Amino acid sequence: MDLKDQVWSIEQAQRLKGLAVKQDSYWFYVQFRNESSPPEQWGTIHSVIDDDLSYYEDRDYLKDVKIFAAFSVAELGLLLPDDCRTYRLDTCWQSYYPSEGMMQSHLPYADNLHTEARAKADLLIFLLKNGYCIVKR
């Protein structure tokens, strides 16, 4: 299984950083523009998943560097309230928070856009935005 299927999406990472979730993860999304490439590519925003941020420090040719935690399925499980459940049915992922009777359905996992990590992240974003929980870490 690819690493990108074990962590949430970069869009979710940006949203959770905006919700003041501590950026404490083993993996990180790093976005940047690389001005050591040909000038016509300087506007291209690159995104990578990495566990070593030292490479991106003090490199003058990397511009607009932004770092977001890329929480894994296991790390997200630690952030969610204990009674949250995420499971896969035949055609979709379900995230459930029984304390509030809430369920979120996700598009079929076959489209490769919705993984367990993304389902857990969507539930965490919903719970935080609506005041149902605070991050445990």
C-alpha positions in Angstrom: 0.0 0.0 0.0 1.3 3.5 -0.9 2.1 5.9 1.9 -0.3 8.4 0.3 -3.1 5.9 1.1 -2.0 5.8 4.8 -2.2 9.5 5.5 -4.9 12.1 5.0 -5.0 14.5 2.0 -3.0 17.7 1.8 -6.3 19.6 1.7 -7.4 18.0 5.0 -4.0 18.7 6.5 -4.3 22.4 5.6 -7.8 22.5 7.1 -6.7 20.9 10.4 -3.7 23.2 10.7 -6.2 26.1 10.3 -8.2 24.5 13.2 -5.0 24.8 15.4 -4.3 21.1 15.5 -0.7 20.6 16.7 1.5 19.7 13.8 3.0 16.7 15.6 3.3 13.8 13.2 5.8 11.3 11.9 5.1 12.3 8.3 4.7 15.8 6.8 3.4 17.3 3.6 5.9 19.9 2.3 4.7 22.4 -0.4 7.2 24.6 -2.2 8.3 26.2 -5.4 11.7 25.2 -6.7 13.7 28.0 -8.3 16.6 25.8 -9.1 14.5 24.3 -11.9 14.0 26.1 -15.2 12.4 29.6 -14.8 9.2 28.5 -16.7 8.6 26.0 -13.8 9.1 28.4 -10.9 5.4 28.9 -10.5 4.8 25.1 -10.0 3.9 24.2 -6.5 5.4 20.8 -5.5 4.0 18.6 -2.8 5.9 15.8 -1.2 5.4 13.5 1.8 8.6 13.3 3.9 9.7 12.5 7.4 12.9 14.5 7.3 12.3 18.3 7.2 16.0 19.2 7.5 16.3 18.9 3.7 13.9 21.8 3.2 15.6 24.2 5.7 18.2 26.8 4.5 17.8 26.1 0.8 17.6 29.5 -0.9 16.1 28.1 -4.1 13.1 26.6 -2.3 10.4 29.3 -2.0 7.1 29.5 -0.2 7.8 26.4 1.8 4.7 25.3 3.8 4.7 22.3 6.1 1.6 20.4 7.2 1.3 17.3 9.4 0.4 14.2 7.4 -1.2 12.2 10.1 -1.4 8.5 9.6 -4.4 6.3 10.2 -2.9 5.3 13.6 -2.2 8.9 14.6 -5.7 10.0 13.6 -7.1 7.3 15.7 -5.3 8.8 18.7 -6.7 12.2 18.0 -10.4 11.1 17.7 -12.6 10.5 20.7 -12.3 6.9 21.9 -15.8 5.9 20.8 -15.4 7.0 17.2 -15.5 4.2 14.6 -14.4 4.0 11.0 -15.1 1.0 8.9 -15.4 0.0 5.2 -18.6 -1.4 3.8 -18.8 -2.9 0.3 -18.9 0.4 -1.5 -17.9 3.2 1.0 -16.1 4.2 4.1 -18.2 5.1 7.2 -17.1 7.3 10.1 -19.3 7.2 13.1 -19.3 9.1 16.4 -22.0 7.2 18.4 -22.0 9.7 21.3 -23.6 12.2 19.0 -25.4 9.7 16.7 -23.5 11.1 13.7 -22.4 9.2 10.7 -20.6 10.4 7.7 -20.6 8.5 4.4 -17.8 8.7 1.9 -17.7 8.0 -1.8 -16.7 4.5 -2.9 -13.1 3.7 -1.9 -12.5 2.3 -5.4 -11.9 5.8 -6.7 -8.7 5.9 -4.7 -9.7 9.3 -3.2 -11.2 8.0 0.0 -9.2 5.9 2.4 -9.6 5.1 6.0 -7.2 8.0 6.9 -9.3 10.4 4.9 -12.6 9.2 6.4 -11.1 9.6 9.9 -9.8 13.1 9.0 -13.2 14.2 7.7 -14.8 13.1 11.0 -12.2 14.9 13.0 -12.6 18.1 11.0 -16.4 17.9 11.5 -16.1 17.3 15.2 -13.6 20.1 15.8 -15.4 22.7 13.6 -18.7 22.0 15.4 -17.3 21.9 19.0 -18.0 18.2 19.6 -14.4 17.5 20.7 -11.0 18.9 21.3 -7.8 17.3 20.1 -6.5 14.8 22.8 -2.8 15.4 22.2 
